[in-house]
Amino acid sequence: MGNFPLPNLPSRTSKPRREGLTMIMDKGLGPHAVEDLLTIAAPYIDFVKLGWTTAYVTGSLESKVRLYKEGGVEPYFGGTLWEALYVRGATSEFYRLLDRYQIQVVEVSDGSVEVPHEEKLRWIADFRQRGYVVLSEVGSKDAAKVLPPFRWIELIQAELEAGSLWVIAEARESGTVGMYRSTGEVREGLVEEVVHVIPHHKLIFEAPQRSQQVWFIRRFGANTNLGNISPEDILSVETLRLGLRGDTFWTFIRQE
């Protein structure tokens, strides 16, 4: 995948991936910026989340979605858009949006709205039965709501069983909630307890900060799943995965 030979790199999965996923957060890129991004980095991007509800106010949305799909990247609406429609009793409109924009990936979340978990599971199962790739999200956007490890595990297990292909560990675009402290530091004990039960390749860890990306790559290897990556950081993340940036330079050489 590189431009020239470079031996003894860690093995990276290739698209379509089941692990080693990178999900980027598009907070408002224009079509030309999308074209530039795909020109330099399409092989390294699996999903692009059209952040929270930005799809509602984005100009040229249809052409932008088409560009991503033509570039081999699956776009999807941020889970907050589903929540916004859910709380307004307008979920039927969400199905129309998926059809209108030919979106194949759905995120079901409850980070901003209280959704009874059994009801959330029914939505996950319904989307899966309709043939969508389902991502669900666990964890609150409210820093005051701290889930104990056993509850993380219960929720994740149930959502995987309901039909989620991957469960996203909430961190917001700031990386300061969920599996992180307010400083952005990883709650290492929480992560270890969760992955003791849940295979880490079934989780997508939102990791917008470089220190967070480094921690997960060092802990789980080049093919850990990372999300909420800024578009300008996509090449940085790939070099971290390959041990070609200072933070992980010796990680994989030692393994060789």
C-alpha positions as CSV (number, residue, x, y, z in Angstrom):
1,M,0.0,0.0,0.0
2,G,3.0,2.3,0.4
3,N,4.8,4.2,-2.3
4,F,8.1,2.4,-1.9
5,P,9.5,-0.7,-0.2
6,L,9.8,-0.6,3.6
7,P,10.4,-4.0,5.3
8,N,9.3,-5.3,8.7
9,L,6.1,-3.4,9.0
10,P,3.2,-4.8,11.0
11,S,0.5,-6.6,8.9
12,R,-2.4,-4.3,8.1
13,T,-5.8,-5.5,7.1
14,S,-7.2,-4.3,3.7
15,K,-10.6,-3.2,2.7
16,P,-13.3,-4.4,3.2
17,R,-12.1,-4.7,6.7
18,R,-13.6,-6.5,9.7
19,E,-10.9,-5.1,12.0
20,G,-8.4,-2.4,11.8
21,L,-11.2,0.0,10.9
22,T,-10.7,3.8,10.8
23,M,-13.8,5.9,11.0
24,I,-13.4,9.6,10.4
25,M,-15.6,12.5,11.6
26,D,-16.7,14.9,8.8
27,K,-17.9,18.1,10.5
28,G,-18.5,20.0,7.3
29,L,-16.1,19.2,4.5
30,G,-17.0,20.6,1.1
31,P,-16.9,18.5,-2.0
32,H,-13.5,19.7,-3.1
33,A,-12.1,18.9,0.4
34,V,-13.6,15.4,0.1
35,E,-12.1,14.8,-3.3
36,D,-8.6,15.9,-1.9
37,L,-9.0,13.7,1.1
38,L,-10.0,10.6,-0.9
39,T,-7.1,11.2,-3.4
40,I,-4.5,10.9,-0.6
41,A,-6.1,8.6,1.9
42,A,-9.1,6.6,0.6
43,P,-7.4,3.2,1.3
44,Y,-7.1,4.0,5.0
45,I,-10.7,5.2,5.6
46,D,-13.5,2.7,6.1
47,F,-16.4,4.8,7.4
48,V,-17.1,8.5,7.5
49,K,-19.6,9.8,10.1
50,L,-21.4,13.0,9.0
51,G,-21.0,14.4,12.5
52,W,-24.0,14.6,14.8
53,T,-26.8,16.4,12.7
54,T,-24.6,18.3,10.2
55,A,-26.3,16.4,7.4
56,Y,-29.4,18.6,8.0
57,V,-27.5,21.8,7.2
58,T,-24.8,20.6,4.8
59,G,-25.0,22.0,1.3
60,S,-24.4,19.6,-1.6
61,L,-25.1,16.7,0.7
62,E,-26.1,14.3,-2.1
63,S,-22.9,15.0,-4.1
64,K,-20.7,14.6,-1.0
65,V,-22.3,11.3,-0.1
66,R,-21.8,10.1,-3.7
67,L,-18.1,11.2,-3.7
68,Y,-17.5,9.1,-0.6
69,K,-19.2,6.1,-1.9
70,E,-17.4,6.3,-5.3
71,G,-14.1,6.5,-3.3
72,G,-14.8,3.3,-1.5
73,V,-15.7,4.9,1.8
74,E,-19.1,4.2,3.5
75,P,-20.7,7.4,4.8
76,Y,-23.4,7.5,7.5
77,F,-25.4,9.9,9.5
78,G,-24.3,10.7,13.0
79,G,-26.3,9.0,15.7
80,T,-27.5,12.3,17.0
81,L,-29.6,12.7,13.9
82,W,-31.4,9.4,14.6
83,E,-31.9,10.6,18.2
84,A,-33.3,14.0,17.0
85,L,-35.9,12.2,14.8
86,Y,-36.6,9.6,17.5
87,V,-37.4,12.2,20.2
88,R,-39.6,14.1,17.8
89,G,-41.6,10.9,16.8
90,A,-40.3,11.1,13.2
91,T,-38.3,7.9,12.8
92,S,-40.2,7.1,9.6
93,E,-38.4,10.1,8.1
94,F,-35.0,8.4,8.9
95,Y,-35.9,5.5,6.7
96,R,-36.7,7.9,3.9
97,L,-33.4,9.7,4.4
98,L,-31.5,6.4,4.1
99,D,-33.3,5.5,0.9
100,R,-32.9,9.0,-0.6
101,Y,-29.2,9.2,0.0
102,Q,-28.6,5.4,-0.5
103,I,-26.9,5.1,2.9
104,Q,-26.1,1.5,3.9
105,V,-24.7,2.1,7.4
106,V,-26.8,3.1,10.4
107,E,-25.7,4.3,13.8
108,V,-28.1,3.8,16.7
109,S,-27.1,5.8,19.7
110,D,-28.6,7.2,22.9
111,G,-25.9,9.6,24.0
112,S,-28.2,12.6,24.1
113,V,-31.6,11.1,24.5
114,E,-32.8,8.5,27.1
115,V,-33.9,5.5,25.1
116,P,-35.0,2.4,27.0
117,H,-32.4,-0.2,26.2
118,E,-34.9,-2.8,25.2
119,E,-36.3,-0.4,22.7
120,K,-32.9,0.5,21.4
121,L,-32.2,-3.2,20.9
122,R,-35.4,-3.5,18.9
123,W,-34.3,-0.7,16.6
124,I,-30.9,-2.3,16.1
125,A,-32.6,-5.6,15.2
126,D,-35.0,-3.9,12.8
127,F,-32.2,-2.1,10.9
128,R,-30.1,-5.3,10.7
129,Q,-33.1,-7.3,9.4
130,R,-33.6,-4.7,6.7
131,G,-30.0,-5.3,5.6
132,Y,-28.2,-2.3,7.0
133,V,-24.7,-2.4,8.5
134,V,-25.5,-1.4,12.1
135,L,-23.2,0.4,14.4
136,S,-24.5,1.2,17.9
137,E,-22.9,3.4,20.5
138,V,-22.6,2.9,24.2
139,G,-21.7,5.7,26.6
140,S,-23.2,9.1,27.4
141,K,-22.2,12.5,26.1
142,D,-22.8,13.7,29.6
143,A,-19.5,13.6,31.6
144,A,-21.5,13.3,34.8
145,K,-22.9,9.9,33.7
146,V,-20.3,7.3,34.4
147,L,-21.2,3.7,33.7
148,P,-19.6,1.0,35.8
149,P,-17.6,-1.6,33.8
150,F,-20.2,-4.4,34.3
151,R,-22.9,-2.1,32.7
152,W,-20.7,-1.3,29.7
153,I,-20.3,-5.1,29.2
154,E,-24.0,-5.8,29.6
155,L,-25.0,-3.1,27.1
156,I,-22.3,-4.0,24.5
157,Q,-23.1,-7.7,24.7
158,A,-26.8,-7.1,24.2
159,E,-26.3,-4.8,21.3
160,L,-24.0,-7.2,19.5
161,E,-26.5,-10.0,20.0
162,A,-29.3,-7.7,18.7
163,G,-27.4,-7.2,15.4
164,S,-24.7,-4.5,15.8
165,L,-21.7,-5.5,13.8
166,W,-19.5,-3.1,15.9
167,V,-20.2,-1.2,19.0
168,I,-18.7,2.3,19.3
169,A,-17.3,3.4,22.7
170,E,-18.6,7.0,23.1
171,A,-16.0,9.7,23.5
172,R,-17.5,12.7,21.7
173,E,-15.4,14.7,19.2
174,S,-13.4,16.0,22.2
175,G,-12.4,12.6,23.6
176,T,-13.3,13.6,27.2
177,V,-16.2,11.3,28.2
178,G,-17.0,7.6,28.1
179,M,-13.8,5.6,28.3
180,Y,-11.8,8.8,29.0
181,R,-11.4,11.1,31.9
182,S,-12.1,14.8,31.5
183,T,-8.4,15.3,30.7
184,G,-8.6,12.9,27.8
185,E,-6.7,10.2,29.7
186,V,-7.8,6.6,28.9
187,R,-9.7,4.9,31.7
188,E,-7.3,1.9,31.4
189,G,-9.0,-0.2,34.1
190,L,-12.4,0.2,32.4
191,V,-11.0,-0.7,29.0
192,E,-9.3,-3.8,30.4
193,E,-12.4,-5.0,32.1
194,V,-14.5,-4.6,29.0
195,V,-12.1,-6.3,26.6
196,H,-11.7,-9.2,29.1
197,V,-15.2,-10.1,28.1
198,I,-15.8,-8.4,24.7
199,P,-13.3,-9.1,21.9
200,H,-11.7,-5.8,21.1
201,H,-12.2,-6.2,17.4
202,K,-15.9,-5.9,18.0
203,L,-15.4,-2.4,19.4
204,I,-14.7,0.9,17.7
205,F,-12.9,3.1,20.1
206,E,-13.5,6.8,19.5
207,A,-10.1,8.3,19.8
208,P,-9.8,11.9,18.5
209,Q,-6.7,12.7,20.4
210,R,-3.2,11.4,19.3
211,S,-2.4,10.2,22.8
212,Q,-5.5,8.1,22.8
213,Q,-4.8,6.7,19.3
214,V,-1.3,5.8,20.5
215,W,-2.6,4.0,23.6
216,F,-5.0,1.8,21.7
217,I,-2.5,0.9,19.0
218,R,0.2,0.0,21.6
219,R,-2.3,-2.0,23.6
220,F,-4.2,-3.9,20.8
221,G,-1.9,-3.6,17.8
222,A,-2.0,-2.1,14.3
223,N,-5.4,-3.4,13.6
224,T,-7.4,-1.9,16.5
225,N,-10.6,-0.1,15.4
226,L,-10.5,3.7,15.9
227,G,-13.2,6.3,15.4
228,N,-13.8,10.0,15.4
229,I,-10.5,10.6,13.6
230,S,-10.2,14.1,12.1
231,P,-9.8,14.0,8.3
232,E,-6.5,15.9,8.7
233,D,-5.2,13.2,11.0
234,I,-5.9,10.1,8.8
235,L,-2.4,9.8,7.5
236,S,-1.0,10.4,11.0
237,V,-3.1,7.5,12.3
238,E,-2.0,5.2,9.6
239,T,1.7,5.9,10.3
240,L,1.0,5.3,14.0
241,R,-0.5,1.9,13.0
242,L,2.6,1.0,11.0
243,G,5.1,2.2,13.6
244,L,6.3,5.0,11.4
245,R,5.8,7.9,13.8
246,G,7.8,8.5,16.9
247,D,5.0,7.5,19.4
248,T,4.9,3.9,18.1
249,F,8.2,3.7,16.3
250,W,9.6,0.9,18.5
251,T,6.3,-0.9,19.2
252,F,6.4,-3.2,16.2
253,I,10.1,-3.4,15.6
254,R,10.4,-5.0,19.1
255,Q,7.8,-7.5,18.1
256,E,9.8,-8.5,15.0
